[in-house]
């Protein structure tokens, strides 16, 4: 997960290509990880539902 985020942020590839390269099922998951990384959030945080 962290490898994918770092590689994307280094400009190695697009979300889609990076997800394919690292066998991540959906590139939108990578987008979420990158956004959390940029916001300083933890990757294992879960949203609480009311």
N, C-alpha and C positions, 0 to 999 in steps of 0.2 A: 504494500500500500504506500508506504513512505517512498519507496524507490520510484513508483509511478509518479507521485506528486513532484518529487525533485526533478525527475527527467523532464516532465512537462514544463516545469518552471524554468528549466535551463534552455528551453526552446528547441528541444530535440525533435518534437513532432506535435501533431494535432492531438486533441483528445481522442478522436476515433482511432488514429493509428497507434497511439500509445496503449490504448485499451486492447487493441488487437494483438500488439506485440507482447504484452504482459498477460494475455489471456484473462482479461477482465470482461465479464459478460456484457456490460453496458457502459458506454462511455459517459453517460450521465452520472454514474457512480463516481467516476474519476473527477468530474466537475465538482461534485459535492465535497470530495476529499480536498481538492485544491482550495475551494472556498473556505473550508474549515481551517486549513493550514494558514491561509492568508489572514483569517480573522483571529488566529491564535487559539481556536477551539480544539478540544480533544477529539480524537477520532472515535472514541468509544462512548461519547455522550449520546444518550437517547432522549428523544422528545417525550415529555410527559403528556399523556392524554387525559382530559377531564371527563 
